[in-house]
Amino acid sequence: MPRRRQRHMAGSGSDGTEDSDSSAEREQTNSSESEGTVPKRQRLTRASTRLSQSSQGWQHSLYICIHVYTYTFAVITVTFTVISRLVLFYFPLDTQDLKRAADHDESPPLTPTGNAPSSESELDISSPNASHDESQAKDQANRDSDKDLSRRPKRRRCHETYNFNMKCPTPGCNSLGHLTGKHERHFAVSGCPLYHNLSADECKTPTPKQIRYKEQVAEIRKGRNSGLQKEQKEKHVEHRQTHGNTREPLLENITSEYDLELFRKAQARASEDLEKLRIQGQITEGSNMIKTILFGRYELDTWYHSPYPEEYARLGRLYVCEFCLKYMKSQTILRRHMAKCVWKHPPGDEVYRKGSISVFEVDGKKNKIYCQNLCLLAKLFLDHKTLYYDVEPFLFYVMTEADNTGCHLVGYFSKEKNSFLNYNVSCILTMPQYMRQGFGKMLIDFSYLLSKVEEKVGSPERPLSDLGLISYRSYWKEVLLRYMYNFQGKEISIKEISQETAVNPVDIVSTLQSLQMLKYWKGKHLVLKRQDLIDEWKAKEIKRGNSNKTIDPSSLKWTPPKGT
């Protein structure tokens, strides 16, 4: 504050020189008046006083203006710097753009002829007496500059965005031209002039026949009424209210007779094609049930209805990719899909492998589409399955058989991530082409192996399908007979069997009852060791030999998921 008051009283400029001069004068005046050694100053006239006051006011105003402009310029500079840094931070420049900009700045300016001068001398007007050698040198320099300009990036046109690696599948076609005449290249049969027995030039320039036909159509369409009259509108509304969506709307007087005739012909052609497909069995009207599916090398007959989308369900035959399980409408779409499908095995982690048999753990939350397609496929062969789209709370264990083309789907089972009733299987399926080969027991054995690793007792979720119940009964019977064959003690406990085999005690009791090995005698339940059944099972084991259709616990690389 003292500094500002001193400047204001002094009325000096921005450099501070007048402050020092005025203060020196004031000090000198004060000292002269105090000492009295210097004579008194001469009195200033009234005009000189006014002049001095006006000069001091002008200097003070100039000082204020200079400070205001200086402060404003500083604020603008700081603001521009901050904004530019923010723009560079949120929108960084690409290195290719910087390189192109640098090349553009370093390139020489173009001459009126479009060529860049090779030296500064070429910017001057050449004299008429220039020699022949100098003209040749200039021509050579111009050619060099043209080469340099050819290396610079050019602005891409619309047709240059095509992928030139693609080619038309028509033999002998160079992919030039288009059937519509509006494009320079084509990559499909639908736009190939050669396929339609035409040339690229003929497509660009319409023939006289095409011109006459276009004029005739335009002349016919001129007779179309501009709109419906009041009586016609009332007739259309009455027809719609009477029949609703059960009848086709009235089409008369909506368009020209020529267009209406074309529409009727297209309707007849489409109905004829649909009738041929229905006769061939590819379309089932009204039932909305898929009869067969094409799955890899196999054509499988379906057993039950599956809630595929209606547009696919009414086809009668479905085409499914055996790797990603995507479903399609026709074999052509499937063939194109297989040409670009990159999947060769199920998604997820491979937790088991022995020989050509592998098991993949697929999380329903991470691979939702695959698991939904798997459930829709399984419903075609399962009656009691109700899970289709809510797959996130489940884990899917997909068994595959590998060859040189990929891992082919054998079967799968699903289980809940958090099951309060300790169900180790929610749904299980073996594909029809792999049934009666031992893969069903492998899937069941694998589910109980996971229960053993989790140190839990497991059981399948009810109700079981007919084939599922047969498979589980066969597996439980084999487990119990193997345990009794290896048992050397005198007393058998169902609890001990359950702890060693991870089979639920309820399932053990039901299996013993079906084998007539559980008796009630003198108020106690006794387990009978039927040697005939054990010998029969052992004979089948020897006859079967060392089959690969068994699960090896040492080949399992799996840890229980967290939270289970």
C-alpha positions in Angstrom: 0.0 0.0 0.0 2.7 2.6 0.7 4.3 1.8 -2.6 1.1 2.4 -4.5 0.5 5.7 -2.7 4.0 6.9 -3.6 3.5 6.1 -7.3 0.1 7.8 -7.4 1.5 10.9 -5.8 4.5 11.0 -8.0 2.6 10.4 -11.2 5.6 8.7 -12.8 5.8 6.3 -15.8 6.4 2.6 -15.8 10.2 2.9 -15.8 10.4 4.7 -12.4 12.8 7.4 -13.6 10.4 10.3 -12.9 9.8 9.0 -9.4 13.4 9.5 -8.5 13.6 12.9 -10.1 10.5 14.3 -8.4 11.6 12.9 -5.0 15.0 14.5 -5.5 13.4 17.9 -6.3 11.1 17.6 -3.3 14.1 16.8 -1.0 16.1 19.7 -2.5 13.2 22.1 -2.0 12.6 21.1 1.6 16.3 21.4 2.4 16.5 24.8 0.8 13.5 26.1 2.7 14.7 24.7 6.0 18.2 26.0 5.7 17.4 29.3 4.0 20.7 29.3 2.1 19.1 29.2 -1.4 17.1 32.2 -2.4 13.4 31.8 -2.9 12.1 30.5 -6.2 10.5 32.8 -8.6 6.8 32.9 -8.5 5.2 31.0 -11.3 2.6 32.7 -13.3 -0.9 31.4 -13.5 -0.4 30.1 -17.1 2.8 28.2 -16.1 0.9 26.6 -13.2 -1.9 25.4 -15.4 0.5 24.0 -17.9 2.4 22.0 -15.2 -0.9 20.6 -13.8 -2.1 19.5 -17.3 1.2 17.8 -18.0 1.1 15.9 -14.7 -2.5 14.7 -15.4 -1.5 13.5 -18.9 1.4 11.5 -17.6 -0.8 10.0 -14.9 -3.4 8.9 -17.5 -0.7 7.4 -19.8 0.7 5.5 -16.9 -2.7 3.9 -16.1 -3.4 2.9 -19.7 0.0 1.3 -20.1 -0.6 -0.8 -17.0 -4.1 -1.9 -18.1 -2.9 -3.0 -21.5 0.1 -4.8 -20.1 -2.1 -6.7 -17.6 -4.7 -7.6 -20.3 -2.0 -8.9 -22.6 -0.5 -11.1 -19.9 -3.9 -12.6 -19.0 -4.7 -13.4 -22.6 -1.2 -15.0 -23.1 -1.6 -17.2 -20.0 -5.2 -18.2 -21.0 -4.1 -19.2 -24.5 -1.2 -21.3 -23.1 -3.4 -23.2 -20.6 -6.0 -23.9 -23.3 -3.4 -25.2 -25.8 -1.9 -27.5 -23.2 -5.3 -28.9 -22.3 -6.1 -29.5 -25.9 -2.8 -31.3 -26.4 -3.4 -33.4 -23.3 -7.0 -34.5 -24.1 -6.5 -34.7 -27.9 -2.9 -35.8 -28.6 -1.7 -35.5 -32.2 -0.9 -38.8 -34.0 2.7 -39.3 -34.9 1.7 -40.0 -38.6 -0.2 -36.7 -38.7 2.9 -34.8 -37.3 5.1 -36.5 -39.9 2.7 -35.6 -42.7 2.6 -32.0 -41.5 6.4 -31.9 -41.4 6.7 -33.3 -44.9 4.1 -30.8 -46.1 6.0 -27.9 -44.5 9.4 -29.0 -45.9 8.1 -29.6 -49.4 8.8 -26.8 -51.9 5.9 -24.6 -53.2 4.3 -25.7 -56.4 4.7 -23.7 -59.6 1.6 -22.7 -61.7 2.2 -25.8 -63.8 1.9 -28.0 -60.8 5.6 -28.9 -60.5 7.8 -28.1 -57.6 11.0 -26.1 -58.4 14.2 -28.0 -57.7 16.3 -24.9 -56.9 15.9 -21.2 -56.1 17.1 -20.3 -59.6 14.0 -21.9 -61.2 11.8 -19.4 -59.4 13.2 -16.7 -61.6 12.1 -16.1 -65.1 14.5 -17.7 -67.5 16.0 -15.6 -70.2 15.3 -16.3 -73.9 19.0 -16.9 -74.5 19.3 -19.9 -72.2 21.2 -22.7 -73.6 19.9 -26.2 -74.6 21.8 -27.8 -71.7 20.1 -25.6 -69.1 16.7 -26.6 -70.5 17.5 -30.3 -70.3 18.7 -29.8 -66.7 15.4 -28.1 -65.8 13.4 -30.9 -67.4 15.4 -33.5 -65.4 14.8 -31.5 -62.2 11.1 -31.3 -62.9 11.0 -35.1 -63.4 12.8 -35.6 -60.1 10.4 -33.3 -58.4 7.5 -35.2 -59.8 8.9 -38.4 -58.3 9.2 -36.7 -55.0 5.6 -35.5 -55.1 4.5 -39.1 -56.0 5.9 -40.3 -52.6 3.8 -37.8 -50.7 0.5 -39.0 -49.3 -2.5 -38.3 -51.5 -6.1 -37.7 -50.6 -8.0 -41.0 -50.8 -11.1 -41.2 -52.9 -14.1 -43.3 -52.1 -13.2 -46.1 -54.4 -9.7 -46.3 -52.9 -11.2 -47.5 -49.6 -11.9 -50.9 -51.1 -9.9 -53.9 -50.1 -8.1 -54.7 -53.3 -7.1 -58.2 -52.0 -10.7 -59.3 -52.5 -11.6 -60.6 -55.9 -14.8 -61.5 -57.7 -15.5 -65.3 -57.6 -16.5 -65.4 -61.3 -13.8 -67.1 -63.4 -12.1 -64.7 -65.7 -13.4 -61.6 -64.1 -10.9 -58.8 -63.0 -13.4 -57.3 -60.5 -13.6 -54.0 -62.6 -17.0 -52.3 -63.2 -20.3 -52.9 -61.5 -23.7 -54.0 -62.7 -25.3 -50.7 -61.7 -22.6 -48.6 -63.4 -22.2 -46.5 -60.3 -19.1 -48.2 -58.9 -15.6 -48.9 -60.3 -15.1 -52.3 -58.7 -17.2 -55.2 -57.5 -16.4 -58.3 -55.3 -19.6 -60.4 -55.5 -21.5 -62.3 -58.2 -24.6 -60.1 -57.8 -22.7 -57.0 -59.1 -20.5 -58.8 -61.7 -21.1 -57.6 -65.3 -19.4 -60.7 -66.7 -21.7 -63.0 -64.8 -24.7 -61.2 -66.3 -23.2 -61.5 -69.8 -22.3 -57.8 -70.0 -19.2 -55.6 -70.0 -18.2 -52.8 -67.7 -18.7 -50.2 -70.4 -22.2 -51.5 -71.2 -23.2 -51.2 -67.6 -22.0 -47.6 -67.5 -23.8 -46.6 -70.7 -27.4 -47.9 -70.9 -28.4 -49.6 -74.1 -31.2 -48.1 -76.4 -33.4 -51.0 -75.3 -33.0 -50.1 -71.6 -33.7 -46.4 -72.4 -36.9 -47.3 -74.2 -38.0 -49.6 -71.4 -37.3 -46.9 -68.8 -39.4 -44.4 -70.8 -42.3 -46.9 -71.2 -42.3 -47.5 -67.4 -42.2 -43.8 -66.7 -45.1 -43.3 -69.1 -47.1 -46.1 -67.5 -46.6 -44.7 -64.0 -47.8 -41.3 -65.0 -51.3 -42.7 -65.0 -51.2 -43.4 -61.3 -53.6 -41.4 -59.2 -52.1 -38.9 -56.9 -54.1 -40.2 -53.9 -57.1 -42.1 -52.8 -60.5 -40.6 -53.0 -62.8 -40.3 -50.0 -64.9 -43.3 -51.0 -61.8 -45.4 -51.6 -60.4 -44.5 -48.2 -63.6 -45.5 -46.5 -63.5 -48.8 -48.4 -60.0 -49.5 -47.2 -60.8 -48.6 -43.6 -63.9 -50.8 -43.6 -61.9 -53.8 -45.0 -59.2 -53.4 -42.4 -61.8 -53.2 -39.6 -63.7 -56.2 -40.8 -60.8 -58.6 -41.4 -57.9 -57.1 -39.4 -54.6 -58.8 -40.0 -56.2 -62.0 -41.4 -56.5 -60.6 -44.9 -54.2 -58.7 -47.2 -54.9 -54.9 -47.4 -56.6 -53.6 -50.5 -53.8 -52.6 -52.9 -55.8 -51.1 -55.7 -55.3 -47.4 -56.5 -52.3 -47.3 -54.1 -49.7 -47.6 -56.9 -49.7 -47.9 -60.6 -51.1 -51.0 -62.3 -47.6 -51.9 -63.6 -46.1 -51.9 -60.1 -49.0 -53.8 -58.7 -48.6 -56.5 -61.4 -44.9 -56.9 -60.6 -45.8 -57.3 -56.9 -48.3 -60.0 -57.7 -45.8 -61.9 -59.8 -43.2 -61.7 -57.0 -45.8 -63.0 -54.5 -46.6 -66.0 -56.7 -42.9 -66.8 -57.2 -42.2 -66.7 -53.5 -45.2 -68.9 -52.7 -44.0 -71.4 -55.3 -40.5 -71.6 -53.8 -42.0 -72.1 -50.3 -44.2 -74.9 -51.6 -41.1 -76.7 -53.0 -39.3 -76.4 -49.7 -42.3 -77.7 -47.8 -42.6 -80.7 -50.1 -38.9 -81.4 -49.5 -39.5 -81.4 -45.7 -37.3 -78.3 -45.0 -40.4 -76.2 -43.8 -43.0 -77.4 -41.3 -45.9 -75.1 -41.3 -47.7 -74.6 -38.0 -45.6 -77.0 -35.8 -42.6 -74.6 -35.4 -40.4 -77.7 -34.7 -37.0 -78.3 -36.0 -36.9 -81.8 -37.5 -33.2 -82.1 -38.2 -30.0 -80.2 -37.6 -26.8 -80.3 -39.6 -24.0 -80.5 -37.0 -20.5 -81.0 -38.4 -20.3 -84.2 -40.3 -23.6 -85.5 -39.0 -27.3 -84.8 -39.7 -29.2 -85.4 -36.5 -32.9 -86.0 -36.0 -34.2 -84.0 -33.1 -36.4 -85.5 -30.3 -38.0 -82.5 -28.6 -38.9 -78.9 -29.2 -36.4 -76.2 -28.5 -37.3 -72.5 -28.1 -35.2 -71.2 -31.0 -36.4 -67.9 -32.5 -39.5 -68.4 -34.6 -37.8 -67.4 -37.9 -35.4 -70.4 -37.3 -37.8 -72.8 -35.7 -40.2 -72.9 -38.6 -37.5 -73.9 -41.1 -37.6 -77.6 -40.2 -33.8 -77.9 -40.7 -31.2 -75.9 -38.8 -27.5 -75.6 -39.6 -25.2 -75.3 -36.6 -21.5 -74.6 -36.4 -20.0 -77.4 -34.3 -17.3 -75.1 -32.7 -19.1 -71.8 -31.8 -22.6 -73.4 -31.9 -24.0 -70.5 -33.9 -27.2 -71.5 -35.8 -28.0 -70.5 -39.3 -30.8 -70.9 -41.9 -29.0 -72.4 -44.9 -26.0 -74.5 -45.9 -24.6 -71.6 -47.9 -24.5 -69.4 -44.8 -23.0 -72.2 -42.8 -20.3 -72.8 -45.5 -19.4 -69.1 -45.5 -19.4 -69.0 -41.7 -17.1 -72.0 -41.5 -14.6 -70.4 -43.9 -14.1 -67.5 -41.5 -14.9 -69.0 -38.1 -11.7 -68.9 -35.9 -13.0 -71.2 -33.1 -11.6 -74.7 -33.0 -12.5 -75.5 -29.4 -15.0 -74.3 -26.7 -14.1 -71.0 -24.9 -12.9 -71.2 -21.3 -10.1 -73.1 -19.6 -9.0 -76.6 -20.5 -9.0 -78.4 -17.1 -8.6 -82.0 -18.3 -6.8 -83.8 -21.1 -5.9 -87.4 -21.7 -5.2 -88.5 -25.2 -7.8 -87.0 -27.5 -10.3 -86.3 -24.8 -10.5 -82.8 -23.2 -12.8 -81.1 -20.9 -13.2 -77.3 -20.9 -14.6 -75.2 -18.1 -16.9 -72.4 -19.5 -18.3 -69.7 -17.3 -21.8 -68.7 -18.2 -21.2 -65.1 -17.2 -18.1 -64.7 -19.3 -19.3 -66.6 -22.4 -23.0 -66.0 -22.3 -23.8 -66.4 -26.0 -21.9 -69.7 -26.3 -23.7 -71.2 -23.2 -27.1 -70.0 -24.4 -26.5 -71.7 -27.8 -25.4 -74.8 -26.0 -28.6 -74.9 -23.9 -30.8 -74.4 -27.0 -28.9 -77.3 -28.7 -29.3 -79.5 -25.7 -33.0 -78.9 -25.4 -33.5 -80.6 -28.8 -32.5 -83.9 -27.1 -33.8 -83.3 -23.5 -37.3 -83.3 -22.3 -37.1 -81.8 -18.8 -34.6 -79.0 -19.5 -35.9 -75.6 -18.6 -32.7 -73.5 -18.6 -32.1 -71.6 -21.8 -31.0 -68.0 -21.3 -30.3 -67.5 -17.6 -26.8 -69.1 -17.8 -24.8 -66.7 -15.6 -25.1 -68.6 -12.3 -23.8 -71.8 -13.9 -20.5 -73.4 -14.9 -20.4 -75.6 -18.0 -18.0 -78.5 -18.4 -17.8 -79.4 -22.1 -16.1 -82.6 -23.2 -14.6 -82.8 -26.7 -12.7 -85.2 -28.9 -9.8 -83.7 -30.8 -8.6 -84.5 -34.3 -6.7 -82.6 -37.0 -9.7 -80.3 -37.7 -10.5 -79.2 -34.1 -12.2 -80.3 -30.8 -15.6 -81.8 -31.6 -18.4 -81.6 -29.1 -19.1 -84.9 -27.3 -21.3 -83.8 -24.4 -21.4 -81.5 -21.5 -22.8 -81.1 -18.0 -23.6 -77.9 -16.1 -23.5 -77.2 -12.3 -24.4 -74.2 -10.2 -21.6 -72.1 -8.8 -23.3 -72.0 -5.4 -25.6 -75.0 -4.8 -27.2 -75.1 -1.4 -28.3 -78.8 -1.9 -24.8 -79.8 -3.1 -25.9 -80.7 -6.6 -22.9 -81.5 -8.7 -24.9 -81.7 -12.0 -27.7 -79.5 -13.1 -28.0 -80.7 -16.7 -26.1 -83.4 -18.5 -26.1 -84.4 -22.2 -24.2 -86.7 -24.5 -24.6 -85.9 -28.2 -26.6 -88.6 -30.1 -23.7 -89.5 -32.4 -21.5 -90.3 -29.3 -24.1 -92.3 -27.3 -23.6 -95.9 -26.2 -19.8 -95.4 -26.4 -19.0 -94.8 -22.7 -18.9 -91.0 -22.9 -21.9 -90.6 -20.6 -20.2 -92.5 -17.8 -17.1 -90.4 -18.3 -19.1 -87.2 -17.8 -20.7 -88.6 -14.7 -17.4 -89.8 -13.3 -15.8 -86.4 -14.0 -18.6 -84.6 -12.1 -17.9 -86.8 -9.1 -14.2 -86.3 -9.4 -14.8 -82.5 -9.1 -16.9 -83.3 -5.9 -14.0 -85.3 -4.5 -11.6 -82.4 -5.1 -14.1 -80.1 -3.4 -14.4 -82.6 -0.5 -18.1 -82.7 -0.9 -20.8 -85.3 -1.5 -22.6 -84.7 -4.7 -25.8 -85.7 -6.4 -27.5 -84.8 -9.7 -30.4 -82.4 -9.8 -33.9 -83.9 -10.1 -35.9 -84.8 -12.1 -33.6 -86.9 -14.2 -34.6 -87.7 -17.8 -35.2 -91.4 -18.8 -31.8 -91.8 -20.3 -30.2 -89.8 -17.5 -31.7 -92.1 -14.9 -30.4 -95.2 -16.7 -26.9 -93.7 -17.0 -26.7 -92.8 -13.3 -28.1 -96.1 -12.1 -25.5 -97.9 -14.2 -22.7 -95.7 -12.9 -23.8 -96.1 -9.2 -24.0 -99.8 -9.6 -20.5 -100.0 -11.0 -19.1 -97.8 -8.2 -20.7 -99.9 -5.5 -19.6 -103.3 -7.0 -16.0 -102.0 -7.4 -16.0 -100.8 -3.8 -17.2 -104.2 -2.5 -14.8 -106.1 -4.7 -11.9 -104.1 -3.1 -13.4 -104.2 0.4 -11.6 -106.5 2.8 -13.4 -105.7 6.1 -16.3 -107.4 7.8 -18.7 -104.5 8.2 -19.7 -102.1 5.5 -20.9 -98.6 6.4 -23.0 -96.5 3.9 -21.4 -93.4 5.4 -17.9 -94.7 4.6 -19.0 -95.6 1.0 -20.4 -92.1 0.6 -17.2 -90.4 1.9 -14.9 -92.4 -0.4 -17.0 -92.3 -3.6 -18.6 -88.8 -3.1 -22.0 -90.4 -3.9 -25.0 -89.2 -1.8 -26.2 -91.8 0.8 -29.7 -91.5 -0.7 -28.4 -92.6 -4.1 -26.4 -95.4 -2.5 -29.5 -96.8 -0.6 -31.7 -96.6 -3.7 -29.0 -98.5 -5.8 -28.6 -101.2 -3.1 -32.3 -101.7 -3.1 -32.5 -102.1 -6.9 -29.7 -104.7 -6.7 -31.5 -106.5 -3.8 -28.4 -106.0 -1.6 -30.2 -104.2 1.2 -32.2 -106.3 3.7 -34.1 -105.7 6.9 -33.5 -108.4 9.5 -34.2 -108.3 13.2 -34.8 -104.6 13.3 -31.6 -103.7 11.5 -30.7 -102.9 7.9 -28.0 -105.2 6.5 -25.9 -104.9 3.3 -25.5 -108.2 1.6 -22.4 -108.8 -0.4 -23.7 -110.7 -3.5 -20.7 -112.4 -4.9 -22.5 -113.4 -8.1 -23.1 -109.8 -9.1 -19.5 -108.9 -8.2 -18.1 -111.8 -10.3 -20.4 -110.8 -13.2 -19.1 -107.2 -13.0 -15.5 -108.3 -12.9 -15.9 -110.5 -15.9 -17.2 -107.6 -17.9 -14.3 -105.5 -16.7 -11.8 -108.1 -18.0 -13.6 -108.4 -21.3 -13.7 -104.7 -21.7 -9.9 -104.4 -21.2 -8.0 -101.2 -20.8 -10.4 -98.8 -22.4 -9.7 -95.1 -22.9 -13.2 -94.3 -21.8 -12.2 -93.7 -18.2 -11.3 -90.6 -16.3 -7.7 -90.3 -15.0 -7.6 -88.2 -11.8 -3.9 -87.4 -12.4 -4.8 -85.6 -15.7 -7.1 -83.1 -13.9 -5.7 -79.6 -13.6 -8.4 -77.8 -11.6 -9.0 -75.9 -8.4 -12.4 -75.2 -7.0 -13.7 -71.7 -8.0 -13.8 -69.1 -5.2 -17.1 -68.7 -3.4 -18.2 -72.3 -4.0 
